[in-house]
Amino acid sequence: MQYSRRLVAGMLVAAAAGAAVTTMAEDLPQVSVVHQIIDPSADTPAHAFRFEPRYLEVPEGATVRFKGSTGRHTVTSIPAMIPDGARAFEIRGKPELDLTFTQQGVYGIRCRVHGRHGMVMLLVVGDPAANLAAAQAYLPKLAEAERVEFEKLFAHLEDQHG
């Protein structure tokens, strides 16, 4: 249990420093957890409404637990930014829900309500090359705040994978 608290504390410190939060699957327990955060003390809307982590890499077949889809929050996949053959999803009105990801590639995810503030995340399952070009090609069709945040996440992905 201490391991989990240290990992979460590290993610919060990185987020507070303005860094893209990266979590590697080998650093996590069997189920990776993504939290939806509302931080009224944040200095920008993008920091007030956010996923933690905003960038997550997991192996093919991994389960991700999404927590905090209550109130107006959603966890909504962007159909043009998920791999071919993967099912689009939306979670709302659930304090937590586990999803298992069996298709390799990148998954663009947003909060349907707070996406306008840049509340997005990038989930990388296995090899991101499966749909990376198609997901990036969709960026110009997104609202400005979403596009800007996804550009940062894709730049982080490139830094990680060269």
LODRENVO-713583 format. One record per residue (C-alpha): residue in three letters; z negated, y negated, x negated. Coordinates in nm, 3 decimals, decimal comma, always signed. Layout:
BEGIN
+-----+---------+---------+---------+
!  aa !      pz !      py !      px !
+-----+---------+---------+---------+
! Ala !       Z !       Y !       X !
...
+-----+---------+---------+---------+
***
This chain:
BEGIN
+-----+---------+---------+---------+
!  aa !      pz !      py !      px !
+-----+---------+---------+---------+
! Met !  +0,000 !  +0,000 !  +0,000 !
! Gln !  -0,068 !  -0,239 !  -0,290 !
! Tyr !  +0,287 !  -0,179 !  -0,411 !
! Ser !  +0,426 !  -0,308 !  -0,083 !
! Arg !  +0,208 !  -0,621 !  -0,091 !
! Arg !  +0,316 !  -0,699 !  -0,448 !
! Leu !  +0,682 !  -0,655 !  -0,353 !
! Val !  +0,647 !  -0,883 !  -0,051 !
! Ala !  +0,455 !  -1,140 !  -0,256 !
! Gly !  +0,731 !  -1,137 !  -0,517 !
! Met !  +0,995 !  -1,189 !  -0,250 !
! Leu !  +0,802 !  -1,481 !  -0,103 !
! Val !  +0,762 !  -1,644 !  -0,446 !
! Ala !  +1,134 !  -1,604 !  -0,514 !
! Ala !  +1,221 !  -1,746 !  -0,172 !
! Ala !  +0,989 !  -2,041 !  -0,223 !
! Ala !  +1,157 !  -2,111 !  -0,557 !
! Gly !  +1,492 !  -2,131 !  -0,379 !
! Ala !  +1,628 !  -1,817 !  -0,541 !
! Ala !  +1,836 !  -1,563 !  -0,354 !
! Val !  +1,596 !  -1,281 !  -0,277 !
! Thr !  +1,725 !  -0,951 !  -0,409 !
! Thr !  +1,565 !  -0,619 !  -0,345 !
! Met !  +1,700 !  -0,300 !  -0,493 !
! Ala !  +1,656 !  +0,024 !  -0,301 !
! Glu !  +1,476 !  +0,197 !  -0,590 !
! Asp !  +1,205 !  -0,072 !  -0,568 !
! Leu !  +1,134 !  -0,001 !  -0,203 !
! Pro !  +0,962 !  +0,268 !  -0,004 !
! Gln !  +1,183 !  +0,518 !  +0,182 !
! Val !  +1,255 !  +0,268 !  +0,463 !
! Ser !  +1,364 !  -0,080 !  +0,356 !
! Val !  +1,214 !  -0,360 !  +0,565 !
! Val !  +1,374 !  -0,690 !  +0,664 !
! His !  +1,156 !  -0,958 !  +0,824 !
! Gln !  +1,266 !  -1,246 !  +1,041 !
! Ile !  +1,072 !  -1,557 !  +0,944 !
! Ile !  +0,999 !  -1,881 !  +1,125 !
! Asp !  +0,829 !  -2,118 !  +0,882 !
! Pro !  +0,742 !  -2,450 !  +1,048 !
! Ser !  +0,630 !  -2,596 !  +0,713 !
! Ala !  +0,973 !  -2,544 !  +0,552 !
! Asp !  +1,165 !  -2,849 !  +0,431 !
! Thr !  +1,508 !  -2,743 !  +0,562 !
! Pro !  +1,627 !  -2,549 !  +0,868 !
! Ala !  +1,777 !  -2,281 !  +0,639 !
! His !  +1,429 !  -2,216 !  +0,497 !
! Ala !  +1,253 !  -2,249 !  +0,832 !
! Phe !  +1,463 !  -1,975 !  +0,996 !
! Arg !  +1,544 !  -1,689 !  +0,759 !
! Phe !  +1,563 !  -1,320 !  +0,691 !
! Glu !  +1,353 !  -1,180 !  +0,406 !
! Pro !  +1,511 !  -1,051 !  +0,203 !
! Arg !  +1,839 !  -1,236 !  +0,256 !
! Tyr !  +2,021 !  -0,995 !  +0,025 !
! Leu !  +1,947 !  -0,624 !  +0,029 !
! Glu !  +2,116 !  -0,331 !  -0,143 !
! Val !  +2,057 !  +0,023 !  -0,017 !
! Pro !  +2,229 !  +0,358 !  -0,077 !
! Glu !  +2,460 !  +0,509 !  +0,183 !
! Gly !  +2,252 !  +0,681 !  +0,452 !
! Ala !  +1,952 !  +0,450 !  +0,405 !
! Thr !  +1,736 !  +0,330 !  +0,692 !
! Val !  +1,651 !  -0,036 !  +0,728 !
! Arg !  +1,365 !  -0,150 !  +0,952 !
! Phe !  +1,430 !  -0,489 !  +1,109 !
! Lys !  +1,106 !  -0,662 !  +1,213 !
! Gly !  +1,049 !  -0,968 !  +1,424 !
! Ser !  +1,337 !  -0,969 !  +1,674 !
! Thr !  +1,118 !  -1,128 !  +1,937 !
! Gly !  +1,149 !  -1,448 !  +2,130 !
! Arg !  +1,494 !  -1,588 !  +2,068 !
! His !  +1,553 !  -1,406 !  +1,736 !
! Thr !  +1,829 !  -1,149 !  +1,707 !
! Val !  +1,967 !  -0,929 !  +1,431 !
! Thr !  +2,339 !  -0,941 !  +1,502 !
! Ser !  +2,616 !  -0,788 !  +1,293 !
! Ile !  +2,933 !  -0,991 !  +1,256 !
! Pro !  +3,208 !  -0,742 !  +1,354 !
! Ala !  +3,466 !  -0,887 !  +1,111 !
! Met !  +3,210 !  -0,855 !  +0,829 !
! Ile !  +3,115 !  -0,487 !  +0,861 !
! Pro !  +3,300 !  -0,181 !  +0,725 !
! Asp !  +3,575 !  -0,010 !  +0,924 !
! Gly !  +3,423 !  +0,265 !  +1,133 !
! Ala !  +3,075 !  +0,109 !  +1,133 !
! Arg !  +2,927 !  +0,027 !  +1,471 !
! Ala !  +2,848 !  -0,335 !  +1,548 !
! Phe !  +2,486 !  -0,391 !  +1,646 !
! Glu !  +2,252 !  -0,645 !  +1,798 !
! Ile !  +1,875 !  -0,619 !  +1,811 !
! Arg !  +1,679 !  -0,849 !  +2,039 !
! Gly !  +1,348 !  -0,837 !  +2,215 !
! Lys !  +1,209 !  -0,571 !  +1,979 !
! Pro !  +0,920 !  -0,622 !  +1,738 !
! Glu !  +1,088 !  -0,367 !  +1,508 !
! Leu !  +1,381 !  -0,128 !  +1,509 !
! Asp !  +1,515 !  +0,114 !  +1,247 !
! Leu !  +1,890 !  +0,141 !  +1,182 !
! Thr !  +2,051 !  +0,396 !  +0,950 !
! Phe !  +2,363 !  +0,283 !  +0,763 !
! Thr !  +2,614 !  +0,559 !  +0,689 !
! Gln !  +2,925 !  +0,351 !  +0,610 !
! Gln !  +2,953 !  +0,201 !  +0,262 !
! Gly !  +3,036 !  -0,167 !  +0,228 !
! Val !  +2,892 !  -0,507 !  +0,309 !
! Tyr !  +2,736 !  -0,604 !  +0,640 !
! Gly !  +2,723 !  -0,970 !  +0,738 !
! Ile !  +2,423 !  -1,022 !  +0,966 !
! Arg !  +2,298 !  -1,330 !  +1,149 !
! Cys !  +2,050 !  -1,442 !  +1,407 !
! Arg !  +2,266 !  -1,533 !  +1,705 !
! Val !  +2,045 !  -1,833 !  +1,787 !
! His !  +1,940 !  -1,956 !  +1,442 !
! Gly !  +2,264 !  -1,875 !  +1,259 !
! Arg !  +2,360 !  -2,235 !  +1,318 !
! His !  +2,080 !  -2,319 !  +1,073 !
! Gly !  +2,206 !  -2,067 !  +0,817 !
! Met !  +1,989 !  -1,772 !  +0,921 !
! Val !  +2,208 !  -1,498 !  +0,775 !
! Met !  +2,171 !  -1,201 !  +0,544 !
! Leu !  +2,399 !  -0,974 !  +0,345 !
! Leu !  +2,331 !  -0,601 !  +0,345 !
! Val !  +2,515 !  -0,398 !  +0,082 !
! Val !  +2,535 !  -0,025 !  +0,151 !
! Gly !  +2,652 !  +0,179 !  -0,147 !
! Asp !  +2,981 !  +0,047 !  -0,285 !
! Pro !  +3,051 !  -0,306 !  -0,158 !
! Ala !  +3,423 !  -0,278 !  -0,233 !
! Ala !  +3,490 !  -0,090 !  +0,092 !
! Asn !  +3,525 !  -0,415 !  +0,293 !
! Leu !  +3,430 !  -0,694 !  +0,055 !
! Ala !  +3,768 !  -0,872 !  +0,067 !
! Ala !  +3,787 !  -0,855 !  +0,447 !
! Ala !  +3,431 !  -0,987 !  +0,487 !
! Gln !  +3,498 !  -1,277 !  +0,250 !
! Ala !  +3,827 !  -1,355 !  +0,425 !
! Tyr !  +3,631 !  -1,417 !  +0,745 !
! Leu !  +3,410 !  -1,689 !  +0,591 !
! Pro !  +3,633 !  -1,984 !  +0,697 !
! Lys !  +3,589 !  -1,880 !  +1,062 !
! Leu !  +3,210 !  -1,917 !  +1,051 !
! Ala !  +3,011 !  -2,226 !  +1,139 !
! Glu !  +2,938 !  -2,442 !  +0,836 !
! Ala !  +2,572 !  -2,346 !  +0,781 !
! Glu !  +2,651 !  -1,974 !  +0,807 !
! Arg !  +2,952 !  -2,006 !  +0,577 !
! Val !  +2,755 !  -2,197 !  +0,312 !
! Glu !  +2,473 !  -1,941 !  +0,309 !
! Phe !  +2,712 !  -1,643 !  +0,302 !
! Glu !  +2,901 !  -1,802 !  +0,010 !
! Lys !  +2,573 !  -1,810 !  -0,183 !
! Leu !  +2,505 !  -1,446 !  -0,094 !
! Phe !  +2,855 !  -1,334 !  -0,197 !
! Ala !  +2,815 !  -1,523 !  -0,527 !
! His !  +2,489 !  -1,334 !  -0,579 !
! Leu !  +2,667 !  -1,006 !  -0,503 !
! Glu !  +2,930 !  -1,091 !  -0,764 !
! Asp !  +2,657 !  -1,167 !  -1,018 !
! Gln !  +2,502 !  -0,827 !  -0,948 !
! His !  +2,823 !  -0,625 !  -0,960 !
! Gly !  +3,048 !  -0,827 !  -1,188 !
+-----+---------+---------+---------+
***
